[in-house]
Amino acid sequence: SFFRESCSAHNTMKNTRNALDAHVEKFIAAMRARDGEALARLASVDCILKDCFNGKPTTTTSLSLNENEVKQCTRRYQNQLPKPFDDVWEKLVLSSLELKQSSFEKCYDYHNEAMAVFIKDFKAREEPEDVIWTIKAMKRMTRDSRLCAEKADNHSRKVGKKATRLETCGAQLMQAYRCSSQTSTREKKLAQLKIVNELFKIYFELNALHLCKNLINAVNLPTFLPFEESFPSSEKVTYHFYVGRLAVFDDDYEGASEHLKYAFERCPRGSSKNKTACLKYLVPVMLSLGFVPSKKLFVKYKDALKPYEEVCEAVKMGKLGVLEQALERRKARFVREGTYLMFEKLRLYCLRTLFKKASEIQKEFEPEKANQVKLEMLSRACKIAAAMKNQHGHNNNNNNNNNNNTEYDLDEIECGVSELIHRKFVKGYVSHKNRVVVLSKTDAFPKISDVVK
């Protein structure tokens, strides 16, 4: 039994070494042929993990390969691996080795070293033919660097340590960006947008959104390559998605709508995950601009839009209770996505819809006072709208009874109506003395989409 186990361990070690030799030989061949596609693939952590270490990370620490054997392999091929790529390859393999052992902090640290060497070499290249074949490798390594840093920080937080790798990664990728932008070599600039997108992801994760604006300003500079003609569609879509999200935080709903629509419409048809990500922000933005998604869109993206179904119905029909219940039930999700404050503002839109319905009833019953709506009438309408949640909710009977008794003080109603008038969602004025809202006789309820522009 011991003999069989020893033979098995020896064979495993031999196979791993053979796999390592095979990988480095492919790496050398890609460099000699200046095959950027192959180099990018072979430089990726995923590829090394698969080719050399037989797949996904594991918690075991008893691997057949160690750091010394990786370095021995580098020495065996030192005459064929051009400097500084011998160091790059070695650090990438060691990074993958640490990832295999679920040592995420060391995994990032080795990748950081590989990235530093690669950036230095990239900076020194000036001739277009020397640069162009390294662009895809630069893009792949910036992505891997961020992913390794995220895993390292997640693990650090789990074990109670300070998470610093993602911040370090952001600083390093800024160096990469400067190398690709502060140059007269056009080919280097082809890596710009990919690096910007990776920095966006880092800054959003670190909640350092103010740093994103510097990147947007850089993209808008005349020295940046022509956007539409120079970059792949996937990179342009990602860029617009993050710029749209940033506009949401700045309450720039027109800008957010423009960028998110660009991202949504240009996502490949099969990218349902990416389209769903766009809709998470595009739907609340369009609601804030006064547009409710069509039934056709709800049918097509049923799963993605399900969380917003009740919200859209509430805004469209003026059902305050349904809106309150939907926001309460999905509060954690909306807060996590950064859209909760946008949805909260829809309460005002709900009140406007309700007000408009009340004015139509007033016009039908008292045509001679069609433009005068009593606050008491609005108070009763709000109470009925608040009770509508009983038809949709999952509350128990005791809660339902409490909801039926929801009261809206006339001062509270007057305050809400005054806010509508102030924001120009309603034209008219409030007569505090008579507790009446006097509406404009022409276009008392202008389209929200016209007002918020």
Disulfide bonds with the S-S distance in Angstrom:
none
